[in-house]
Structures are given as structure tokens and as C-alpha cells.
Amino acid sequence: MLYVARVGLEHGGPPGAIKKAEYDIKSNTWGGWIDVYDDEYDDSNLAGGITSDGTIFIFTGRWETWDDFKDMGYVKSTDGGESWSDYTTVNILPLVHAATYGRLVDMGGGVYLQTIYGIDVDGIYSSRILRSSDSGASWSMWSVIWEEGTEDAPGNGIDETSVAHIGGNKLVALARRLDGDGYVQQSVSSDGGASWSRPEDTNLGSPFGTKIPQLIYDSESDKLIVVYLDRNTYYIIASEGDASTIFNNAKGWDEPKILARNVDLGYPSLTKISSGKYYWLCARQYVGAGFTWGGFYPVLPQQFSVEITPPPQQISMGEHSLTVMATSQGRYSGASMSLTIDISQFSIQADIQVPQLIVIPEPIEVSGKVYHGPDALQDASVSISFRQSSTTVKTSTDGSFTAIIEAPLDLSLVGPQGLTITVEPVEPWYTSLQTKRWIFTVNPASIGLMLVVFIFMGLLVYTRVRAKPSRPRKEMAIPKAIVPEPSAITPSPRPKYEFTGIKGRILSAYLNGLEVVEKVTGVSMAPHTTLREFLKATTPRLPGATKSFTELTTLAEIALYSAHKLDKNTAARAEQIATIIREELESGAA
């Protein structure tokens, strides 16, 4: 299923663009936004549809500001939305400020209709029909559904209008009331849209709040189906009815059904996907955050929703069986179904700083931060053990901790010694973490004891040597040792990696910045060094790029560990920072 929408901020704000996204019905997943058309103007208030020959028309108005309307036009695709034509303007006179709404209507024989509403040069408001009789090659204003102040069609004022062709020359139009309050309005035409009845109240909605309808006709069932947004209750509501009945009676719609509650203010869409099955969608009012509200219609008779929260302390990780049972009712027997679900936990990360060398019995200070992606873990238990000593602390609100552990006075405690850190989060959906760090210990007591032993052995050897008679010694020339010049220590070449996607761009930018920082500071990142440890080690040696390298390190950590989706702007920012670091450090080195 193809969905086309304006992506941008509010009317008259930064220019909006026309983009498309594809929805896979079987997997219930959306693809990302793909550009359809964009220019220097605000492209807004989209309408259109698919003709019988498969051509897709997307109508849009273009604004410099909300009060400064430029023109109206369309782009089209003849290959299912893979490629799009250039923008083509449409003559909409007598209107001078207008917008389209609703689905394009294919009357057959190359005749297409598209609803439009707006004001003329005298400020008179109207809802009209654009018409093409040559398969969309040219368009012109054709008829008036309603016009402000006319005696032959006073009715209730309307603006956004959606039209459906129900066969022959019959058309049904549903519209939003111009004054913003009241029921959905209905008008009909018996002559292919050349003339229209006076708009009247339907039984859709209530006397309060504006209702914005989207209407389709299903020829298979001979039904009209409407979905509309009630901006008084913020509900998405649907209804249907026999097309002939509704054509003759504006209040002949079936009892409306609530599809969703507490949605945003965006306009709704509706399309048929299979026999008797439709899909509705209401994007955010100012699209930019994806698709939030959508689903199948009919929905209430076939679907239910139950939320189950298993007790975290009483359930093990791994695969579990979930069984849903419906009890028998009346003449209907019961039913059950079992599904296998996998319960797992989120992994956590920790940046830990320990001293590289200590002198016994000096206490050991351990500090760090515990987090999952961008989220800090508060009140997590951090246990630290070193030989026979141990201590436990809690993380603060930002996930950081500092602990002091006493080193035992042990004569065997000398050289590299392991320090174990264990993190136990409070939240059961996080896994625990255990890591080991090595500290080189210097023990004065052990060194003193070793010196005593060495001195004793030396005296013993010296005494025995003195006790032996001396022998004449030959003079022998000792050649002067040639000490080879030490070769310059060069960091091992880092393996070359190929990264792809937005994440790859961020990591490549980090490696570019890292290369310059290593060169300027003389500090090489070892394989076991974390990004945060390397940042701390090089910060004192960076002449002027500390802030830039800190931000680049943070972006790389988010790319490596965060589950949040990254965008192109984040990748561009990482590449920009890498360039700034290179310029700052190389100019400083020069």
C-alpha cells in the first residue's frame, strides 16, 4: 500500500515536501519516507488518487507563506509511484487562494473529477469541482458544490469535501462544515457533478466540534464507507451504508463506530485492501514523526485487546507459551490458541575508571557510569571486590557512581591483580553486568622482604667468594658493547572496516577524528580501551578540540549501543565534527 503525505511543520512554516511511504500489510510494517516532490515553497493540502489506467495524481497547493498563495498543480506517476513527473500548474480561476481535498474520482471515458475549495478575488468562499475530460492532460474549473451568499445553494457552509462516484451519473459528497461546528454535511449530484443539491446535516457526528470526512465507494458491496476525525473528542470514527439509501437520505448512515481515541489533528485517509476489508490512517497533524494511528476497518466486531504484565521476579527468560481462550457462548463453541513468545532483557553498558597502579595499603577509588543507550540506570547496585575486600554502592540519578575499596595488607599482593565489578539494575528488564579490570600493585612490605633476602644471599655469596684463594687473573679486553638504536614505537595499524548506512557514517566519522587525535596526542587506542576511556586519556593533551571530540565520542557511543533509530542529520553532524577536529588539530600542529 502506498501512502503519500506532506512532511513538514505548520502551515506557512518551513517549507513542506511531498513524500511517500510504503506499508506491508502482512508484516504490519512501514518503510521510511521517500521524496516525491520538493521545491522552495510550502507544498501542502494534498489530494488525488489512482485512475483506472493506474496513473497516480497528487494535487498540491504551493505557498510562500500561509497568506501568500502561489499556485495549484499536480505531479503524477505512471509506474506505481516509482518515478514522478515534473510539477504542472492548474488554472483554478476564479479562486485565488485554494486547496484540494479528498480522492480523485474516475467517471470513466477519461473524465476525472477533483474537489477544491477556497476564496475568489472578492473573498467569496466556495467548494468546487476541477474536471478533466482528456485523461488528466488538462484541467479546468467546472462546477460549484456550494458558494457563499448564493440564493440557489445557501445551505450550511462547507470547505474540505470528499466525493464518491456510486455508478451512472450519481455522486455523493461529504464535507466539513465551514463554521467548524456540527454534523458532517452531505450533497449529491445526479448529472455527473454538473450541479449539486444544497448541503445538509447527516447523522455523522454531533452538533459540537468539526468533523473532517474521507469517503470511498465499494462497488463490490454497493456501500459507501466514511472515516472522519472528530476534533471535539479527538476520535477517529467510521460508518457505512447502502449507497442508494444514503444518496436519497443524508441521515441513512449506519451507527458510527469509534476506531481510535485521543489521536492528533491530522487528516484521515481510507482505502480498500481486500473484499470487505479497509485500512484507515490518520497521520500526525504536522507530519514528521511517522505514522501513529492506523488500522483495519471493520475492527470492533473482529478484534480485542488485552494487556498482560508478567511479574518480572516470577518469570524466567526464554521462550514461553501464551494461550488465549474464548469461552463458549450460546450456540457458539469456545476456542483457544497458543503462541510462543520470547521474553528477554535489555543489555546494559558501563564506563568504569580504575587506577592503573596502586601502592599497598593505599585504598582503591573506582568510578563510572551505568546506562542503556541514552538512558542512565539509577539506583543500580554496583559491587566491587578485590581479593578479600569488597564494597557496594548505588548509582545516582545520572547513572554515575564512585566507590572506595580498601586493599588488604597481604605480602603476596604484588604485580597485576584483578578487580571485579558487578552491576545489578533495579529494573527487572535489564540484565546484570560483570566485568574485570586489572591493577598493578606495588607492595612495600613485599619489596622490603625481598630486599632482605637479596642482601642475605649477596652476603652469603660474598663470604664464600672471599674464602677461596685468589688466582692470578688474565687481563682481557672487553669489547665495547654496541647498543642498537631503539626503533620508534609505532601503533599497530588498525584494521580497515567498511561501514554502511547512517550508523556506518557516524562510526567512519569517529575513526577519522580518532586518527587525528592519536597523531596529535601520541596516545594510541588499544583494542581493550573503550571510547570513553580513550576520551579521558586524551582530553588533557588536546590543544583545542576537547569539546568537539567529546561530542563525536557521544555520537559514536549512541550509534554502537543505542536502540533508537538514527537519522541522516545525526550522521551529517558526526562528519562535520570530524572535519572540525581535523582542521583544529592540524592547524594547531602546524
C-alpha positions as CSV (number, residue, x, y, z in Angstrom):
1,M,0.0,0.0,0.0
2,L,1.3,3.4,-1.0
3,Y,0.8,6.4,1.3
4,V,1.6,10.0,0.1
5,A,1.7,12.9,2.6
6,R,3.0,16.3,3.2
7,V,6.0,16.2,5.5
8,G,6.8,19.4,7.3
9,L,5.8,21.8,10.1
10,E,2.7,24.0,10.4
11,H,1.0,25.9,7.5
12,G,3.2,28.8,6.5
13,G,6.1,27.4,8.4
14,P,9.3,26.0,7.0
15,P,8.5,24.6,3.5
16,G,6.8,21.2,3.5
17,A,7.7,18.5,1.0
18,I,5.6,15.7,-0.6
19,K,6.9,12.3,0.4
20,K,5.7,8.7,0.1
21,A,5.9,5.6,2.3
22,E,5.0,2.0,1.6
23,Y,3.1,-0.2,4.1
24,D,3.5,-4.0,4.1
25,I,0.1,-5.4,5.2
26,K,1.3,-8.9,6.0
27,S,4.1,-7.8,8.3
28,N,2.3,-4.6,9.5
29,T,5.5,-2.5,8.9
30,W,6.1,0.9,7.3
31,G,9.0,1.8,5.2
32,G,10.8,5.1,5.5
33,W,9.8,8.4,3.8
34,I,10.9,8.8,0.2
35,D,10.9,12.1,-1.7
36,V,8.2,12.6,-4.3
37,Y,8.4,16.4,-4.9
38,D,10.0,19.3,-3.1
39,D,10.8,22.9,-4.0
40,E,11.4,26.2,-2.3
41,Y,7.7,26.6,-1.4
42,D,5.4,25.1,1.2
43,D,3.8,22.2,-0.7
44,S,0.6,21.5,1.3
45,N,-3.0,20.3,1.3
46,L,-2.6,17.2,-0.8
47,A,-5.4,15.3,-2.6
48,G,-5.7,12.9,-5.6
49,G,-5.8,9.2,-6.3
50,I,-5.4,6.4,-8.8
51,T,-7.2,6.3,-12.1
52,S,-8.5,3.2,-13.8
53,D,-5.3,3.0,-16.0
54,G,-3.1,3.1,-12.9
55,T,-2.0,6.7,-13.2
56,I,-1.4,8.4,-9.7
57,F,-2.3,12.1,-9.5
58,I,-1.2,14.1,-6.4
59,F,-2.6,17.6,-6.3
60,T,-1.0,20.3,-4.0
61,G,-1.1,24.0,-3.4
62,R,2.1,26.0,-3.1
63,W,2.5,28.8,-0.5
64,E,5.3,31.2,0.2
65,T,3.6,31.9,3.5
66,W,0.1,30.9,4.6
67,D,-1.3,34.3,3.5
68,D,0.8,34.3,0.3
69,F,-0.7,31.6,-2.0
70,K,1.4,31.0,-5.2
71,D,-0.5,28.4,-7.3
72,M,-2.1,25.0,-7.6
73,G,-0.9,22.0,-9.5
74,Y,0.0,18.3,-9.5
75,V,2.6,15.7,-10.0
76,K,1.8,12.2,-11.4
77,S,3.3,8.7,-11.7
78,T,2.5,6.1,-14.3
79,D,4.7,3.3,-12.8
80,G,3.1,2.8,-9.4
81,G,4.9,5.6,-7.6
82,E,8.5,4.6,-8.6
83,S,9.0,7.8,-10.6
84,W,7.2,11.1,-10.7
85,S,6.6,13.8,-13.3
86,D,7.5,17.5,-13.0
87,Y,5.1,19.9,-11.3
88,T,2.3,21.1,-13.6
89,T,0.1,24.1,-12.7
90,V,-3.7,24.1,-13.0
91,N,-5.9,27.0,-13.8
92,I,-8.2,27.4,-10.7
93,L,-9.8,30.8,-11.6
94,P,-12.0,32.3,-10.2
95,L,-10.3,31.1,-7.0
96,V,-7.2,32.9,-5.9
97,H,-6.4,31.1,-2.7
98,A,-7.4,27.5,-2.6
99,A,-6.7,23.9,-1.5
100,T,-7.7,20.4,-2.8
101,Y,-9.1,17.7,-0.6
102,G,-10.4,14.1,-1.0
103,R,-9.9,11.4,-3.5
104,L,-9.8,11.8,-7.3
105,V,-13.0,10.5,-8.9
106,D,-12.7,8.5,-12.2
107,M,-16.0,8.8,-14.0
108,G,-14.8,6.6,-16.9
109,G,-14.0,7.6,-20.5
110,G,-11.1,9.7,-19.4
111,V,-13.2,12.0,-17.3
112,Y,-11.7,12.8,-13.8
113,L,-13.0,15.0,-11.0
114,Q,-11.2,16.5,-8.1
115,T,-12.7,18.6,-5.3
116,I,-11.2,22.1,-4.4
117,Y,-12.2,24.8,-2.0
118,G,-11.1,28.4,-1.4
119,I,-11.9,32.1,-2.0
120,D,-12.1,34.3,-5.1
121,V,-10.8,37.8,-5.6
122,D,-13.8,39.2,-3.8
123,G,-13.3,37.0,-0.7
124,I,-16.3,34.7,-1.5
125,Y,-15.8,31.2,-0.2
126,S,-16.9,28.1,-2.2
127,S,-16.4,24.4,-2.7
128,R,-16.0,23.4,-6.3
129,I,-15.1,20.6,-8.9
130,L,-12.0,20.6,-11.1
131,R,-12.6,18.5,-14.2
132,S,-10.5,16.8,-16.9
133,S,-12.1,15.2,-19.9
134,D,-8.8,14.1,-21.6
135,S,-7.4,11.6,-19.0
136,G,-5.7,14.4,-16.9
137,A,-3.9,16.1,-19.7
138,S,-5.7,19.4,-18.9
139,W,-7.9,20.6,-16.0
140,S,-10.4,23.4,-15.6
141,M,-12.9,24.6,-13.0
142,W,-16.2,23.0,-13.8
143,S,-19.0,23.2,-11.2
144,V,-19.9,24.6,-7.8
145,I,-21.0,22.4,-4.9
146,W,-21.6,25.3,-2.6
147,E,-20.8,29.0,-2.8
148,E,-21.1,31.6,0.0
149,G,-24.1,34.0,-0.4
150,T,-25.9,32.4,-3.3
151,E,-29.6,32.0,-3.2
152,D,-29.9,28.8,-5.1
153,A,-27.5,26.9,-2.7
154,P,-27.3,28.7,0.7
155,G,-27.2,25.5,2.9
156,N,-24.6,25.0,5.5
157,G,-21.2,26.4,4.6
158,I,-18.6,23.7,3.7
159,D,-14.9,23.5,2.8
160,E,-12.9,20.2,2.8
161,T,-15.1,18.0,0.6
162,S,-14.7,14.3,-0.4
163,V,-16.7,12.9,-3.3
164,A,-17.5,9.3,-4.4
165,H,-19.0,8.0,-7.6
166,I,-21.7,5.4,-6.9
167,G,-22.5,4.5,-10.5
168,G,-24.1,6.1,-13.5
169,N,-24.1,9.9,-13.1
170,K,-24.7,9.8,-9.3
171,L,-22.2,11.3,-7.0
172,V,-22.2,11.7,-3.2
173,A,-20.2,14.4,-1.4
174,L,-19.4,14.6,2.3
175,A,-17.9,17.8,3.7
176,R,-16.7,19.6,6.8
177,R,-18.8,22.5,8.0
178,L,-17.2,25.9,7.3
179,D,-18.1,27.3,10.7
180,G,-16.3,24.4,12.4
181,D,-19.2,23.0,14.5
182,G,-21.8,20.5,13.6
183,Y,-22.6,17.3,11.7
184,V,-20.8,16.1,8.6
185,Q,-22.5,17.7,5.6
186,Q,-23.8,15.9,2.5
187,S,-24.6,17.0,-1.0
188,V,-25.5,14.8,-4.1
189,S,-25.4,15.1,-7.8
190,S,-27.5,13.2,-10.4
191,D,-25.8,14.7,-13.5
192,G,-22.2,13.6,-13.1
193,G,-21.2,16.6,-10.9
194,A,-22.5,19.4,-13.1
195,S,-25.0,20.5,-10.4
196,W,-25.3,19.7,-6.7
197,S,-28.0,19.7,-4.0
198,R,-27.9,22.0,-1.0
199,P,-25.6,20.7,1.7
200,E,-27.5,19.2,4.7
201,D,-26.8,17.6,8.0
202,T,-26.1,13.8,8.1
203,N,-26.3,11.6,11.2
204,L,-22.5,11.5,11.4
205,G,-21.0,13.4,14.3
206,S,-22.7,15.8,16.8
207,P,-23.6,19.4,17.0
208,F,-20.2,20.3,18.5
209,G,-16.8,20.2,17.0
210,T,-15.5,20.0,13.5
211,K,-15.6,16.7,11.5
212,I,-13.3,16.0,8.6
213,P,-14.5,13.2,6.4
214,Q,-12.8,10.9,3.8
215,L,-15.3,9.0,1.6
216,I,-14.9,5.9,-0.7
217,Y,-17.4,3.7,-2.6
218,D,-17.1,-0.1,-2.7
219,S,-18.8,-1.3,-5.9
220,E,-18.4,-4.9,-4.8
221,S,-20.8,-4.4,-1.8
222,D,-22.5,-1.3,-3.2
223,K,-21.6,0.5,0.0
224,L,-20.3,3.9,0.9
225,I,-17.7,3.9,3.7
226,V,-16.6,7.0,5.5
227,V,-13.9,7.6,8.1
228,Y,-13.7,11.0,9.8
229,L,-11.8,12.8,12.5
230,D,-13.9,14.5,15.3
231,R,-11.8,17.3,16.6
232,N,-14.1,17.8,19.5
233,T,-13.4,14.3,21.0
234,Y,-10.2,13.5,19.1
235,Y,-11.8,10.3,18.0
236,I,-11.4,8.5,14.6
237,I,-14.9,7.4,13.7
238,A,-16.2,5.2,10.8
239,S,-19.6,4.5,9.3
240,E,-21.0,2.9,6.2
241,G,-24.3,2.3,4.5
242,D,-26.2,1.3,1.4
243,A,-25.2,3.7,-1.4
244,S,-28.7,4.1,-2.8
245,T,-30.2,4.7,0.6
246,I,-27.6,7.3,1.5
247,F,-28.0,9.1,-1.8
248,N,-31.7,9.6,-1.0
249,N,-31.3,10.1,2.7
250,A,-28.4,12.0,4.3
251,K,-29.3,10.5,7.6
252,G,-29.3,6.9,6.4
253,W,-25.8,6.1,7.6
254,D,-25.2,3.2,10.0
255,E,-24.4,3.8,13.6
256,P,-20.9,5.3,13.7
257,K,-18.1,3.2,15.3
258,I,-15.1,4.6,17.1
259,L,-11.8,3.3,15.7
260,A,-9.3,5.2,17.9
261,R,-9.3,7.6,20.7
262,N,-7.0,10.6,21.6
263,V,-5.4,10.9,18.1
264,D,-3.7,14.1,16.8
265,L,-5.3,16.6,14.4
266,G,-4.1,15.2,11.1
267,Y,-6.5,14.5,8.2
268,P,-7.7,10.9,7.8
269,S,-7.3,8.5,4.9
270,L,-9.2,5.3,3.9
271,T,-8.6,2.7,1.2
272,K,-9.9,-0.8,0.4
273,I,-7.3,-3.6,0.6
274,S,-9.5,-6.7,0.1
275,S,-13.1,-7.9,0.0
276,G,-14.9,-6.2,2.9
277,K,-11.7,-5.0,4.4
278,Y,-10.3,-1.5,4.5
279,Y,-7.3,0.3,6.0
280,W,-7.5,3.8,7.6
281,L,-4.7,6.1,8.6
282,C,-4.5,9.4,10.5
283,A,-1.0,10.8,10.4
284,R,0.2,13.4,12.9
285,Q,-1.1,16.9,12.2
286,Y,2.4,18.3,11.3
287,V,3.9,15.1,9.8
288,G,7.5,14.4,10.7
289,A,7.2,11.8,13.4
290,G,5.9,8.9,11.4
291,F,2.5,7.1,11.4
292,T,0.9,6.9,14.7
293,W,-2.8,6.0,14.2
294,G,-4.0,3.4,11.7
295,G,-5.7,0.1,11.5
296,F,-8.3,-2.1,9.8
297,Y,-12.0,-1.5,9.4
298,P,-14.3,-3.1,10.4
299,V,-12.4,-3.5,13.6
300,L,-14.7,-3.7,16.7
301,P,-16.5,-7.0,15.9
302,Q,-13.4,-8.9,15.0
303,Q,-10.6,-7.7,17.3
304,F,-9.9,-7.4,21.0
305,S,-7.0,-6.1,23.1
306,V,-5.7,-7.4,26.4
307,E,-2.6,-6.2,28.1
308,I,-0.7,-8.7,30.3
309,T,2.3,-7.7,32.5
310,P,4.0,-10.8,33.9
311,P,5.6,-10.5,37.3
312,P,9.3,-9.8,36.5
313,Q,10.6,-11.7,39.5
314,Q,8.5,-14.7,38.9
315,I,9.2,-15.4,35.2
316,S,12.4,-16.7,33.6
317,M,13.9,-15.5,30.4
318,G,13.5,-17.5,27.2
319,E,10.5,-19.0,25.3
320,H,7.1,-19.2,26.9
321,S,3.7,-20.3,25.7
322,L,0.8,-17.8,25.8
323,T,-2.6,-19.4,25.5
324,V,-5.8,-17.4,24.6
325,M,-9.1,-19.0,25.3
326,A,-12.6,-17.8,24.4
327,T,-15.4,-19.4,26.3
328,S,-18.5,-20.8,24.6
329,Q,-21.5,-18.5,24.3
330,G,-25.0,-19.5,23.3
331,R,-24.8,-21.6,20.1
332,Y,-21.1,-20.8,19.6
333,S,-18.5,-23.1,21.0
334,G,-15.3,-22.0,22.7
335,A,-11.9,-21.6,21.0
336,S,-8.3,-21.4,22.1
337,M,-5.0,-20.6,20.5
338,S,-1.4,-20.9,21.8
339,L,1.5,-18.7,20.7
340,T,5.2,-18.9,21.6
341,I,6.7,-15.7,22.9
342,D,10.3,-14.9,23.7
343,I,11.0,-13.0,26.9
344,S,14.4,-11.3,27.1
345,Q,16.2,-8.5,28.9
346,F,18.0,-5.4,27.7
347,S,21.7,-5.4,27.9
348,I,23.4,-2.6,29.8
349,Q,26.8,-0.9,29.4
350,A,29.2,0.6,31.9
351,D,32.1,3.0,31.6
352,I,34.5,2.3,34.5
353,Q,37.6,4.1,35.6
354,V,40.2,2.4,37.9
355,P,43.8,3.4,38.7
356,Q,46.4,1.6,36.7
357,L,48.8,1.4,39.7
358,I,48.4,1.5,43.5
359,V,50.8,1.2,46.4
360,I,49.5,-1.1,49.2
361,P,47.8,-0.3,51.5
362,E,46.5,2.7,49.6
363,P,42.7,2.5,49.1
364,I,41.4,2.0,45.5
365,E,39.0,4.5,44.0
366,V,36.6,3.1,41.4
367,S,34.2,5.4,39.4
368,G,32.0,5.1,36.4
369,K,28.6,5.3,34.8
370,V,25.9,2.7,34.0
371,Y,23.5,3.1,31.1
372,H,21.4,1.5,28.4
373,G,21.7,3.5,25.2
374,P,20.8,7.1,26.1
375,D,19.1,6.1,29.4
376,A,21.0,6.2,32.7
377,L,20.4,3.5,35.2
378,Q,19.5,5.0,38.6
379,D,19.8,3.1,41.9
380,A,21.6,0.1,40.3
381,S,23.7,-1.9,42.8
382,V,27.5,-1.8,42.0
383,S,29.5,-4.4,43.9
384,I,33.3,-4.2,43.8
385,S,35.6,-7.0,45.1
386,F,39.4,-7.0,45.3
387,R,40.9,-10.1,46.9
388,Q,39.3,-10.4,50.3
389,S,37.9,-6.9,50.3
390,S,34.5,-5.8,48.9
391,T,32.1,-2.9,48.9
392,T,28.7,-2.0,47.3
393,V,27.3,1.4,46.2
394,K,24.3,2.7,44.3
395,T,24.3,4.7,41.1
396,S,22.9,8.3,41.2
397,T,20.2,9.8,39.0
398,D,22.6,10.2,36.1
399,G,23.9,6.6,36.4
400,S,27.2,7.5,37.9
401,F,28.9,6.0,41.0
402,T,32.1,6.3,43.0
403,A,33.4,3.7,45.4
404,I,36.4,3.3,47.7
405,I,37.7,-0.1,48.5
406,E,40.4,-0.9,50.9
407,A,43.3,-3.0,49.7
408,P,44.2,-5.8,52.2
409,L,47.8,-5.9,53.6
410,D,48.9,-9.1,52.0
411,L,52.5,-9.9,51.3
412,S,51.5,-11.9,48.2
413,L,49.7,-8.9,46.8
414,V,52.1,-7.6,44.2
415,G,52.0,-7.2,40.4
416,P,48.9,-7.4,38.3
417,Q,45.8,-8.1,40.3
418,G,42.1,-8.5,39.2
419,L,39.3,-6.2,40.4
420,T,35.8,-7.5,39.8
421,I,32.8,-5.1,39.2
422,T,29.2,-6.5,39.2
423,V,26.2,-4.3,38.3
424,E,22.7,-5.3,39.3
425,P,20.0,-3.0,37.9
426,V,16.8,-2.3,39.9
427,E,14.6,-2.7,36.9
428,P,14.0,-6.4,36.1
429,W,14.0,-5.8,32.3
430,Y,17.8,-5.1,32.4
431,T,20.4,-7.8,32.6
432,S,23.1,-7.7,35.2
433,L,26.7,-7.0,34.2
434,Q,30.1,-8.3,35.5
435,T,33.4,-7.1,34.3
436,K,37.1,-7.4,35.5
437,R,39.8,-4.8,35.5
438,W,43.5,-5.2,36.2
439,I,45.5,-3.1,38.5
440,F,49.3,-3.2,39.0
441,T,50.0,-3.3,42.7
442,V,53.2,-2.2,44.5
443,N,53.6,-3.7,48.0
444,P,56.4,-2.0,50.0
445,A,56.3,-4.8,52.6
446,S,56.9,-7.5,50.0
447,I,59.6,-5.4,48.4
448,G,61.3,-4.9,51.7
449,L,61.2,-8.6,52.5
450,M,62.7,-9.4,49.0
451,L,65.5,-6.9,49.6
452,V,66.4,-8.5,52.9
453,V,66.5,-11.9,51.2
454,F,68.6,-10.5,48.3
455,I,71.1,-8.8,50.8
456,F,71.4,-12.0,52.8
457,M,72.1,-14.1,49.7
458,G,74.5,-11.5,48.5
459,L,76.5,-11.6,51.8
460,L,76.5,-15.3,51.7
461,V,77.9,-15.4,48.2
462,Y,80.4,-12.7,49.0
463,T,81.6,-14.6,52.1
464,R,82.2,-17.8,50.1
465,V,84.0,-16.0,47.4
466,R,86.3,-14.3,49.8
467,A,87.1,-17.6,51.5
468,K,88.6,-19.0,48.2
469,P,92.4,-18.4,47.4
470,S,92.9,-15.7,44.8
471,R,94.1,-16.7,41.4
472,P,96.1,-14.6,39.0
473,R,93.8,-13.1,36.6
474,K,94.5,-12.6,32.9
475,E,94.0,-9.2,31.5
476,M,91.4,-9.4,28.9
477,A,90.0,-6.7,26.7
478,I,86.3,-6.4,26.9
479,P,84.9,-5.1,23.6
480,K,82.7,-2.1,23.9
481,A,79.1,-3.1,23.6
482,I,77.2,-1.6,20.7
483,V,73.8,-0.6,21.8
484,P,71.4,-0.6,18.9
485,E,69.3,2.5,18.5
486,P,65.7,1.7,19.6
487,S,63.3,1.8,16.8
488,A,60.4,4.3,17.0
489,I,57.3,2.7,18.6
490,T,54.6,2.9,16.1
491,P,51.0,1.9,16.9
492,S,49.9,-1.3,15.2
493,P,47.9,-0.5,12.1
494,R,44.2,-0.5,12.7
495,P,42.2,-2.9,10.6
496,K,40.2,-1.2,7.9
497,Y,36.5,-1.5,8.3
498,E,33.8,-0.8,5.8
499,F,30.6,0.7,7.3
500,T,27.3,1.2,5.6
501,G,24.1,3.1,6.4
502,I,23.7,6.0,8.8
503,K,25.4,4.1,11.6
504,G,28.3,3.4,9.4
505,R,28.7,7.1,8.5
506,I,28.8,8.0,12.2
507,L,31.5,5.3,13.0
508,S,33.6,6.3,9.9
509,A,33.5,9.9,11.1
510,Y,34.6,8.8,14.5
511,L,37.6,6.8,13.1
512,N,38.6,9.9,11.0
513,G,38.6,12.1,14.2
514,L,40.3,9.3,16.2
515,E,43.2,9.1,13.7
516,V,44.0,12.9,14.1
517,V,43.6,12.7,17.9
518,E,46.1,9.8,18.1
519,K,48.6,11.6,15.9
520,V,48.5,14.9,17.9
521,T,48.3,13.4,21.4
522,G,50.6,10.5,20.8
523,V,48.1,8.2,22.6
524,S,47.0,5.1,20.6
525,M,43.7,3.4,21.3
526,A,44.3,-0.2,22.4
527,P,41.9,-2.9,21.4
528,H,40.6,-3.2,25.0
529,T,40.1,0.5,25.5
530,T,36.5,1.9,25.5
531,L,35.6,5.1,23.7
532,R,35.0,6.8,27.0
533,E,38.4,5.7,28.4
534,F,40.2,6.9,25.4
535,L,38.4,10.3,25.6
536,K,39.5,10.7,29.2
537,A,43.1,9.7,28.4
538,T,43.5,12.2,25.5
539,T,41.5,15.2,26.9
540,P,44.4,16.7,28.8
541,R,46.6,16.6,25.7
542,L,44.1,18.1,23.2
543,P,45.1,21.7,22.5
544,G,41.7,22.9,21.4
545,A,39.4,20.2,20.2
546,T,38.2,18.7,23.6
547,K,34.6,19.8,23.2
548,S,34.3,18.6,19.5
549,F,35.9,15.2,20.3
550,T,33.7,14.7,23.3
551,E,30.5,15.3,21.2
552,L,31.9,13.0,18.4
553,T,32.6,10.2,21.0
554,T,29.0,10.6,22.4
555,L,27.5,10.2,18.9
556,A,29.7,7.1,18.2
557,E,28.5,5.5,21.5
558,I,24.9,6.1,20.6
559,A,25.5,4.5,17.2
560,L,27.1,1.5,18.8
561,Y,24.8,0.9,21.8
562,S,21.5,2.7,21.4
563,A,18.4,1.1,20.1
564,H,17.0,4.4,18.9
565,K,16.8,5.0,15.2
566,L,19.4,7.4,13.8
567,D,18.7,9.9,11.1
568,K,20.8,11.5,8.3
569,N,21.1,14.8,10.3
570,T,23.0,12.9,13.1
571,A,25.3,11.3,10.6
572,A,26.0,14.7,8.9
573,R,26.7,16.2,12.3
574,A,29.2,13.5,13.1
575,E,31.0,14.0,9.8
576,Q,31.0,17.8,10.4
577,I,32.6,17.4,13.8
578,A,35.3,15.0,12.4
579,T,36.2,17.7,9.9
580,I,36.3,20.4,12.6
581,I,38.6,18.2,14.8
582,R,41.0,17.6,11.8
583,E,41.1,21.4,11.0
584,E,41.6,22.5,14.6
585,L,44.3,19.9,15.5
586,E,46.2,20.0,12.2
587,S,46.3,23.9,12.2
588,G,47.5,23.7,15.9
589,A,50.2,21.2,15.0
590,A,51.4,23.3,12.1
